[in-house]
Amino acid sequence: TRLRQVATNLIGNAIKFTEVGEVCLQVHLESEEPTHAVLRCEVTDTGIGIPESRRGRIFRSFSQVDASTTRRYGGTGLGLAISKQLAELMGGAIGFESQEGKASRFWFTVRLEKQASQAAATGRPPESIHGARVLVVDDNETNRLVLRQQLRSWGCLSEESAGAVEGLTKLRAAAAAGMPFQLALLDLQMPEVDGESLLEEILADTAIKDTPLVVLTSLGDSETANRLRDKGAVAVLSKPVKQSHLHNCLMDAMGAAPAPSTPSVPAAPAPETAPATKRRLLVAEDNRTNQLVIRTILAKNGYEVKIASTGLEVLELVEASSYDLVLMDVQMPEMDGLEATTELRRREEGTGRHLPIVAMTAHAMKGDREECLEAGMDDYVSKPIQPLELLQALNRILGSDPSPG
Ligand code: ADP
């Protein structure tokens, strides 16, 4: 819990202070003794950085780089002070390096006791993907690194391209040499030529069109996923891709790989992106990080998600389109979740309609929850959102059973 608290704090800051680029969390083994291990967690960002003159005090309570930071980004100036105490209580340390205007790297270490027994070995990778030749086409170096490590841990022989043009060249060269790739993982959002155009080009080339193609996307929208599958992708996976999902997808895709001369048969889509019926959820939440977290959990579990940032937006969206359920944050600017619910229920009066509404409430008090139910909500889940609790609540109301991600 405490480890997560420190990591969440640093990641939260990194996201908050980064407008473009990326935030990356990496964990390394720093040192090891027979009974203990020291882990080093690093959060790097490409954000605003911290000016030299302010570096001395950011771990002090209520300390922020300057008053304009508070105005622009909010916050209390307590996160790092608490993180420092926690890291030190866990036998570690905390620190950072930063380039003003460019990047920051926050790190902390913890000294942890090793488990008594060896963690269960993952077992030998199944023959069908061991030794498989996989091409990864992604412009993002971090993504390539993550995929490379996963693929290699399963014994796949992976190669990478940072762009579509290079990817096509590699696919063609391998096929011409009689050693075609057995699978290609294509990132959807790439500059210049995107994953969709690349997919089309591959499928239009008889020499390589039988390569099973898996598209990776960070947009959780089902429209794009369906279109890509219609065009011929064997699967569309949402990022970040869970190891087990990627593994299953590889197994399926390779099992379904057609013999070189037969026409390509679309393989079964990956389970996480293709539940029997896609439920449409409207998520009302003003905090961007929370939006992202909730969207990711829901998309990975096969829900289609639309986001609203205020109660007023909820009313507009519900008017304009139909949803299976609304997940409603209680505290939102303009019109809060309680008011929005009251208004939605008022509009439903006499129509026989009842749109299920689930409150997301940070309030631990019993009275607050009763207030939600009184306003006309059907259920509530607590914040910060716990994936299992959320999925169970959805299950209770919608009665569907999407596979937990
Ligand atoms: P806050 O609640 O203000 O974020 P913290 O203690 O977590 O409080 O951070 C203190 C200050 O350190 C922030 O207000 C910000 O000025 C600076 N800071 C922390 N993390 C970063 C980062 N990744 N990039 C730039 N500045 C940062």
Residues whose N, C-alpha, C, O or C-beta is under 5 A from the ligand:
A	BS01	ADP	N13 A14 F17 G47 I48 G49 I50 I58 S63 Q64 V65 T69 G74 G75 T76 G77 L78 G79 L80 A81 S104
